Amino acid sequence: MDTSNDDTDDRHVIQLKSCPRCKTAIRTSLRYGNVIKQQLHDIEEVKKKVRGNPDEIEKAKVKLQVRLSALEEKFDREDEAEEWKGFIQRCSRRMSKGIMTAVTENQVTLTERFCVMDQTLKKDLLGAPRGKVNSENRLEGVFLQGELQYLKKRFMSEGVTHRELRDINLEFTRLNLQLELCLLKYNITSLNLTLDEPSGHVMKDVRDELTSGKLIQTERLDELLEMLAAIRRAYPCLSPLTPEERKQIVSAMNLSKGHWYKCPQGHIYAITECGGAMEKSTCPDCGAVIGGTQHRLEEGNEVASEMDGAKYPAWSHQANLQNYVIVDEA
């Protein structure tokens, strides 16, 4: 173990010294006992760094258990229950080994992504009435659902590796972009909306890149997703308000039911006073004619029932009464 010209390159390598002839690791030596002890100590320190701090590992396990419990209710179908049970058992075995916690955490993250995408697909596309979804969009939705189910089986499998999980995560990002493109086309069709030429070119470019068969890295997928998001921002009717946002707006305006309307392109506006249309104007978002005359809305305008639940305009007491449920007291 004396320093020589032959072993100067290994001086800073943390490993047991070996016999120069047979390469057997030297674990006992009266002369170099302290050197061997130091090497063993260094090796144990490296193991701790690789495996992680025990306290941090325990905290990570608790967080994973909470996330797994939240996901359990998502797999309530009979055919999914058995698959989920096996996945939980494999996760429990892996979490007993600190070095495998990272793999389990990646699997849980992918499971969360799967649930969000699967729910969006079922709710916003496959769950829509058949009359509102054309055959092309529905076929795309069925194809995406099949791809998601295939990826779920892959990342839930017992022998999945870190490298495979990275590849699956990239594929999830690609499918998420494809789902957003499909939903955007469905929204445009259902609203009878005509996009401007640049927006149409953007959608075509995104579709062409997705169907090119070439590998698309995460950074480029994020750029394409942002391009589609820009189209939604340019057309507010493609980005519907959340229930919480609607409540906040209606509460801030403090108008009775029947004062909210929308233009032919779906942009929301309000008429104050009696709530009846007495003059025409132009929509600030799309330029369409809004309002009307003599309490009659311009063609294409209608009551925005999604804002406050009103079915009729509030311009007369008789019509306004239809917006409320009258309960007869016995």
SULNORDA-V864987 format. One record per backbone hydrogen bond with DSSP energy under -1.0 kcal/mol. CO is the residue of the C=O (numbers start at 0). NH is the residue of the N-H. Records with the same first field share a line. If there is no record, write none. Layout:
CO->NH + NH
//
This chain:
7->10
9->12
12->14
16->25
18->22
23->18
31->35
32->36
33->37
34->38
35->39
36->40
37->41
38->42
39->43
40->44
41->45
42->46
43->47
44->48
45->49
46->50
47->51
52->56
53->57
54->58
55->59
56->60
57->61
58->62
59->63
60->64
61->65
62->66
63->67
64->68
65->69
66->70
67->71
70->73
71->74
76->80
79->83
80->84
81->85
82->86
83->87
84->88
85->89
86->90
87->91
88->92
89->93
90->94
93->96
96->99
97->100
99->103
100->104
101->105
102->106
103->107
104->108
105->109
106->110
107->111
108->112
109->113
110->114
111->115
112->116
113->117
114->118
115->119
116->120
117->121
118->122
119->123
120->124 + 125
121->126
128->131
133->137
134->138
135->139
136->140
137->141
138->142
139->143
140->144
141->145
142->146
143->147
144->148
145->149
146->150
147->151
148->152
149->153
150->154
151->155
160->164
161->165
162->166
163->167
164->168
165->169
166->170
167->171
168->172
169->173
170->174
171->175
172->176
173->177
174->178
175->179
176->180
177->181
178->182
179->183
180->184
181->185
182->186
183->187
184->188
185->189
186->190
187->192
188->191
195->199
196->200
197->201
198->202
199->203
200->204
201->205
202->206
203->207
204->208
205->209
206->210
216->220
217->221
218->222
219->223
220->224
221->225
222->226
223->227
224->228
225->229
226->230
227->231
228->232
229->233
230->234
234->237
235->238
241->245
242->246
243->247
244->248
245->249
246->250
247->251
248->252
249->253
257->313
258->270
259->303
260->268
261->301
262->265
266->262
268->260
271->274
276->294
278->291
280->289
282->286
287->282
289->280
290->297
292->295
295->292
297->300
301->261
302->304
303->306
304->308
315->319
316->320
319->322
320->323
//
